[in-house]
Amino acid sequence: MEALQVKRVRLLASLTLMAGVGLILALPFALRAGAEFFLPVTAALVVAIALVPMLEWFERRGVPAKLASLLCVLVFLATAVFAMAAIVIPAIDWVALIPQRIDRVTHTLAPLIDLYSNLEKFIDKTAARISLEASQARTVRVETPNSLLGIITASAPHAAIQLFFALLVVYFFLAGWTGMRKRTIVSRGSFEGALTTARVIQQTVDATSTYIGTITVINVCLGGLTAAILWALGMDSPVMWGGIVAVLNYIPYLGPIVAAVLLALGGLMTFADPWAAMLPPLIFISLHLMEANAITPLIVGHRLTINPLLILVSLSFWAWVWGTTGALLAVPLLIIFKTIFAAAGTPDIAGFLFEDGTLTHVGEEEEKEA
């Protein structure tokens, strides 16, 4: 009779496992289809978790929770608006200048192309194609800013609604954070469960806020140093380029590559000498290599070290689901999930189904102590 009961339990567990696998397989498509809802909510939760230390700093100084939450939202909003204004407004002017600067780009690239004398046919086809694109660009030069303005005008209301919704989520999350954390811990049925819950919450907040805060400081310093060097070189809109470098550096691996390509394009549009045009991307690549291999590991340390393969998988997954914004959220989401599983333990489903196992096992810290 007992053996029959065990088989029944394992059968139910197997069915539950299959249903869970089906939900996991369907989840990415649901997230992608419902991006208008899930994307702002997820981004707002990540931002809110990163702002928790600031909220607690205000509360420790006697600021009421609602006012402290409002201050955190205003600080984040002011920072985001400043960053967007420093990047987007000059970028619109650069896009409008592309049709006018094509001739300069082709003239700058001519000495480099001449190095490959055995590819004359390819050069002729490329030159003809570029000249055709340049003539077409001149005919629509007046309409380009209008069409870009039309795109921005059409998408502005939708983006404003999503931004307002995300800010509301951030505010109410922060306003109810202290009470929600207390209720979650107190509602546990045992002291061990309450302790585990408190540890999971604290470690998730610490890891996420530490990573985002540290990487933000590093990226701002990298962008500022890049902007200062570009200003010394005489490149137009150095603050914009510094902002682009800082934002793209949040995306591991792919972000710096895109930043280097954009800097090369900007250098070709600014400088007549090809070697001078290659200075901006080469300088940024040098700074990025020092930052990625020396500064960031030294500051972040081994506490937040993540397997590069996991970063690539997370990056490709969230970029596929939510595009560029998903790529920006990939590493913070990976840190949140990794911290939760490491602190709370992960299900031992295989051991429960096929051996004498249990449904859960302890986290990494308890295993190390054992």
C-alpha positions as CSV (number, residue, x, y, z in Angstrom):
1,M,0.0,0.0,0.0
2,E,2.8,2.4,0.8
3,A,4.6,1.5,-2.4
4,L,1.4,2.4,-4.3
5,Q,1.2,5.7,-2.6
6,V,4.8,6.5,-3.5
7,K,4.1,5.6,-7.1
8,R,1.0,7.9,-7.1
9,V,3.0,10.8,-5.7
10,R,5.7,10.3,-8.2
11,L,3.2,10.2,-11.1
12,L,1.6,13.4,-9.9
13,A,5.1,14.9,-9.7
14,S,5.9,13.8,-13.2
15,L,2.7,15.3,-14.5
16,T,3.5,18.5,-12.7
17,L,7.0,18.5,-14.1
18,M,5.7,18.1,-17.7
19,A,3.2,20.9,-17.1
20,G,6.0,23.1,-15.7
21,V,8.2,22.4,-18.7
22,G,5.4,23.3,-21.0
23,L,4.9,26.6,-19.2
24,I,8.6,27.4,-19.3
25,L,8.7,26.7,-23.1
26,A,5.7,28.9,-23.6
27,L,6.9,31.7,-21.3
28,P,9.3,33.4,-23.8
29,F,6.6,33.6,-26.5
30,A,4.2,35.0,-23.9
31,L,6.7,37.6,-22.8
32,R,7.5,38.6,-26.4
33,A,3.8,38.8,-27.4
34,G,3.0,40.8,-24.2
35,A,6.0,43.1,-24.3
36,E,3.9,46.2,-24.0
37,F,3.0,45.0,-20.5
38,F,5.8,42.8,-19.3
39,L,8.7,45.0,-20.5
40,P,7.9,48.2,-18.5
41,V,6.9,46.1,-15.5
42,T,10.1,44.1,-15.5
43,A,12.3,47.2,-16.2
44,A,10.5,49.1,-13.4
45,L,11.0,46.2,-10.9
46,V,14.7,46.1,-11.7
47,V,15.1,49.8,-11.3
48,A,13.1,49.7,-8.1
49,I,15.3,47.0,-6.6
50,A,18.3,49.1,-7.5
51,L,16.8,52.1,-5.8
52,V,16.1,50.3,-2.5
53,P,19.4,51.3,-0.9
54,M,18.6,55.0,-1.7
55,L,15.1,54.5,-0.2
56,E,16.5,53.0,3.0
57,W,19.1,55.8,3.2
58,F,16.3,58.4,3.2
59,E,14.2,56.4,5.7
60,R,17.1,56.1,8.1
61,R,17.2,59.9,8.2
62,G,13.6,60.2,9.1
63,V,12.0,60.8,5.7
64,P,8.6,59.2,5.4
65,A,8.3,56.2,3.1
66,K,6.1,57.9,0.5
67,L,8.2,61.0,0.4
68,A,11.4,59.0,0.2
69,S,9.9,56.9,-2.7
70,L,9.0,60.1,-4.5
71,L,12.5,61.5,-4.1
72,C,14.0,58.3,-5.4
73,V,11.7,58.4,-8.5
74,L,12.5,62.1,-9.1
75,V,16.3,61.4,-8.8
76,F,16.0,58.5,-11.3
77,L,13.8,60.5,-13.7
78,A,16.1,63.5,-13.6
79,T,19.1,61.4,-14.4
80,A,17.3,59.5,-17.2
81,V,16.0,62.8,-18.8
82,F,19.5,64.4,-18.7
83,A,21.1,61.3,-20.3
84,M,18.4,61.1,-23.0
85,A,18.7,64.8,-23.8
86,A,22.5,64.6,-24.0
87,I,22.3,61.7,-26.4
88,V,19.1,62.0,-28.5
89,I,19.1,65.7,-29.4
90,P,22.6,65.7,-30.8
91,A,22.0,62.3,-32.5
92,I,19.1,63.8,-34.5
93,D,21.4,66.4,-35.9
94,W,24.0,63.8,-36.8
95,V,21.4,61.7,-38.6
96,A,20.3,64.7,-40.5
97,L,24.0,65.3,-41.6
98,I,24.5,61.8,-43.0
99,P,23.4,62.6,-46.5
100,Q,25.7,65.7,-46.6
101,R,28.7,63.8,-45.1
102,I,28.7,60.8,-47.5
103,D,31.1,62.5,-49.9
104,R,33.5,63.2,-47.0
105,V,33.3,59.6,-45.8
106,T,34.1,58.2,-49.2
107,H,37.0,60.7,-49.6
108,T,38.4,59.8,-46.2
109,L,38.1,56.1,-47.0
110,A,39.8,56.4,-50.4
111,P,43.4,56.0,-49.2
112,L,42.5,52.9,-47.2
113,I,40.6,51.4,-50.1
114,D,43.5,52.1,-52.4
115,L,45.7,49.7,-50.3
116,Y,43.7,46.8,-51.8
117,S,44.7,47.3,-55.4
118,N,43.8,43.8,-56.4
119,L,40.1,44.6,-55.7
120,E,39.6,47.2,-58.3
121,K,36.4,45.8,-59.6
122,F,34.9,45.6,-56.1
123,I,36.0,49.2,-55.5
124,D,34.4,50.4,-58.7
125,K,31.1,48.7,-57.8
126,T,31.2,50.1,-54.3
127,A,32.0,53.6,-55.5
128,A,29.1,53.4,-58.0
129,R,26.8,52.2,-55.4
130,I,27.8,54.8,-52.9
131,S,27.4,57.6,-55.4
132,L,23.9,56.3,-56.3
133,E,23.0,56.2,-52.6
134,A,24.4,59.7,-52.2
135,S,22.4,61.1,-55.1
136,Q,19.2,59.4,-53.7
137,A,20.0,60.8,-50.3
138,R,20.3,64.3,-51.6
139,T,16.9,64.1,-53.3
140,V,15.2,63.2,-50.0
141,R,17.4,65.3,-47.7
142,V,14.7,67.8,-46.9
143,E,12.2,65.0,-46.1
144,T,14.4,63.0,-43.8
145,P,14.0,65.2,-40.7
146,N,10.3,65.5,-41.3
147,S,9.9,61.7,-41.5
148,L,12.0,61.3,-38.4
149,L,10.0,63.9,-36.6
150,G,6.8,62.1,-37.7
151,I,8.1,58.8,-36.3
152,I,9.0,60.4,-33.0
153,T,5.6,62.2,-32.9
154,A,3.7,59.0,-33.6
155,S,5.5,56.9,-31.0
156,A,5.7,59.6,-28.3
157,P,2.3,59.1,-26.8
158,H,2.7,55.3,-26.5
159,A,6.2,55.7,-25.0
160,A,5.0,58.4,-22.6
161,I,2.2,56.1,-21.4
162,Q,4.6,53.2,-20.8
163,L,7.1,55.5,-19.0
164,F,4.4,56.8,-16.8
165,F,3.2,53.3,-16.0
166,A,6.7,52.2,-15.2
167,L,7.3,55.2,-12.9
168,L,4.1,54.3,-11.1
169,V,5.3,50.8,-10.6
170,V,8.6,52.0,-9.2
171,Y,6.9,54.5,-6.9
172,F,4.4,52.0,-5.4
173,F,7.0,49.3,-5.1
174,L,9.3,51.6,-3.1
175,A,6.5,53.1,-1.1
176,G,5.3,49.6,0.1
177,W,8.8,48.0,0.2
178,T,9.4,48.2,4.0
179,G,5.9,46.9,4.9
180,M,5.9,44.3,2.1
181,R,9.2,42.9,3.2
182,K,8.1,42.7,6.8
183,R,4.8,41.0,6.0
184,T,6.6,38.5,3.7
185,I,9.1,37.5,6.5
186,V,6.5,37.4,9.3
187,S,4.0,35.4,7.3
188,R,6.4,32.4,7.1
189,G,5.3,29.4,9.1
190,S,8.6,28.8,10.8
191,F,11.6,30.7,12.1
192,E,13.8,28.9,9.5
193,G,11.5,29.9,6.7
194,A,11.4,33.5,7.9
195,L,15.2,33.5,8.1
196,T,15.6,32.1,4.6
197,T,13.1,34.6,3.2
198,A,14.9,37.5,4.8
199,R,18.2,36.3,3.5
200,V,16.9,35.9,-0.1
201,I,15.4,39.4,-0.1
202,Q,18.5,41.0,1.3
203,Q,20.9,39.2,-0.9
204,T,18.8,39.9,-4.0
205,V,18.7,43.6,-3.2
206,D,22.4,43.8,-2.3
207,A,23.6,41.9,-5.4
208,T,21.3,43.8,-7.8
209,S,21.9,47.3,-6.4
210,T,25.6,46.7,-6.0
211,Y,26.0,45.6,-9.6
212,I,23.9,48.3,-11.2
213,G,25.4,51.0,-9.0
214,T,29.0,49.9,-9.6
215,I,28.5,49.4,-13.3
216,T,26.8,52.8,-13.6
217,V,29.7,54.6,-11.9
218,I,32.2,52.7,-14.1
219,N,30.2,53.4,-17.3
220,V,29.8,57.1,-16.5
221,C,33.5,57.4,-15.8
222,L,34.3,55.6,-19.1
223,G,31.9,57.8,-21.0
224,G,33.2,61.0,-19.4
225,L,36.8,60.1,-20.1
226,T,35.9,59.2,-23.7
227,A,34.0,62.5,-24.1
228,A,37.0,64.4,-22.8
229,I,39.4,62.7,-25.2
230,L,37.1,63.2,-28.1
231,W,36.7,66.9,-27.2
232,A,40.5,67.2,-27.1
233,L,40.6,65.7,-30.6
234,G,38.1,68.2,-31.9
235,M,35.2,65.8,-32.6
236,D,31.7,67.2,-32.6
237,S,29.2,66.5,-29.8
238,P,31.7,64.7,-27.4
239,V,29.0,64.6,-24.7
240,M,26.7,62.6,-27.0
241,W,29.5,60.1,-27.8
242,G,30.3,59.8,-24.1
243,G,26.7,59.1,-23.4
244,I,26.4,56.5,-26.2
245,V,29.5,54.7,-24.8
246,A,28.2,54.7,-21.3
247,V,24.8,53.3,-22.3
248,L,26.1,50.7,-24.7
249,N,28.6,49.5,-22.2
250,Y,25.7,48.1,-20.1
251,I,25.4,45.5,-22.8
252,P,28.2,42.9,-22.4
253,Y,30.3,42.1,-25.4
254,L,28.0,43.4,-28.1
255,G,27.6,46.9,-26.7
256,P,31.3,47.9,-26.9
257,I,31.4,46.6,-30.5
258,V,28.5,48.7,-31.5
259,A,30.0,51.7,-29.8
260,A,33.3,51.3,-31.6
261,V,31.5,51.0,-35.0
262,L,29.5,54.1,-34.3
263,L,32.6,56.0,-33.2
264,A,34.3,54.9,-36.4
265,L,31.4,56.2,-38.5
266,G,31.5,59.5,-36.5
267,G,35.2,59.8,-37.0
268,L,34.8,59.3,-40.8
269,M,32.1,62.0,-40.8
270,T,34.3,64.5,-38.8
271,F,38.0,64.0,-39.9
272,A,39.3,64.1,-43.5
273,D,42.4,62.0,-42.6
274,P,41.6,58.3,-42.4
275,W,44.1,57.7,-39.6
276,A,42.6,60.5,-37.6
277,A,39.2,59.1,-38.2
278,M,40.2,55.8,-36.7
279,L,41.5,57.4,-33.5
280,P,38.1,57.7,-31.7
281,P,37.3,53.9,-32.0
282,L,40.9,52.9,-31.2
283,I,41.0,55.1,-28.1
284,F,37.6,53.7,-26.9
285,I,38.7,50.1,-27.5
286,S,41.8,50.8,-25.5
287,L,39.8,52.3,-22.6
288,H,37.3,49.5,-22.7
289,L,40.0,46.8,-22.6
290,M,41.5,48.4,-19.5
291,E,38.0,48.8,-17.9
292,A,36.8,45.3,-18.7
293,N,40.0,43.5,-17.7
294,A,41.4,45.5,-14.9
295,I,39.1,48.1,-13.4
296,T,35.8,46.3,-13.3
297,P,37.1,43.0,-11.9
298,L,39.1,44.9,-9.3
299,I,36.0,47.0,-8.1
300,V,33.3,44.4,-8.5
301,G,35.4,41.5,-7.3
302,H,34.6,37.8,-7.4
303,R,31.3,38.2,-5.5
304,L,29.4,39.1,-8.6
305,T,31.4,37.0,-11.1
306,I,29.1,35.3,-13.6
307,N,29.9,32.6,-16.1
308,P,30.4,34.3,-19.5
309,L,28.4,31.6,-21.1
310,L,25.4,32.4,-18.9
311,I,25.8,36.1,-19.8
312,L,25.8,35.3,-23.5
313,V,22.7,33.0,-23.2
314,S,20.9,35.6,-21.1
315,L,21.9,38.4,-23.5
316,S,20.7,36.5,-26.6
317,F,17.5,35.4,-24.9
318,W,16.3,38.8,-23.5
319,A,17.5,40.6,-26.7
320,W,15.3,38.2,-28.7
321,V,12.4,38.7,-26.4
322,W,12.5,42.5,-25.9
323,G,15.2,43.9,-28.2
324,T,17.7,46.5,-27.1
325,T,15.9,47.1,-23.8
326,G,16.0,43.4,-23.1
327,A,19.7,43.3,-23.7
328,L,20.1,46.1,-21.2
329,L,18.1,44.1,-18.6
330,A,19.8,40.8,-19.3
331,V,22.6,40.9,-16.7
332,P,20.5,42.4,-13.9
333,L,17.8,39.8,-14.4
334,L,20.5,37.1,-14.5
335,I,21.9,38.3,-11.2
336,I,18.4,38.4,-9.6
337,F,17.6,34.8,-10.6
338,K,21.1,33.6,-9.7
339,T,21.0,35.2,-6.3
340,I,17.5,33.8,-5.5
341,F,18.4,30.3,-6.5
342,A,21.8,30.5,-4.7
343,A,20.2,31.7,-1.4
344,A,16.9,29.8,-1.4
345,G,18.0,26.6,-3.0
346,T,16.8,24.9,-6.2
347,P,14.4,22.1,-6.7
348,D,15.9,18.6,-6.8
349,I,13.2,17.3,-9.1
350,A,15.3,14.5,-10.7
351,G,16.2,13.1,-7.3
352,F,12.5,13.2,-6.2
353,L,11.2,11.5,-9.4
354,F,13.8,8.8,-9.9
355,E,15.6,8.3,-6.6
356,D,15.2,8.8,-2.9
357,G,15.4,12.6,-3.1
358,T,13.5,15.6,-1.9
359,L,11.8,18.5,-3.6
360,T,14.4,21.1,-2.6
361,H,18.0,21.3,-1.5
362,V,19.7,24.1,0.4
363,G,21.5,27.0,-1.2
364,E,25.2,27.4,-1.8
365,E,26.0,29.0,1.5
366,E,24.6,26.1,3.5
367,E,26.4,23.6,1.3
368,K,29.7,25.4,1.8
369,E,29.1,25.4,5.6
370,A,28.3,21.7,5.5
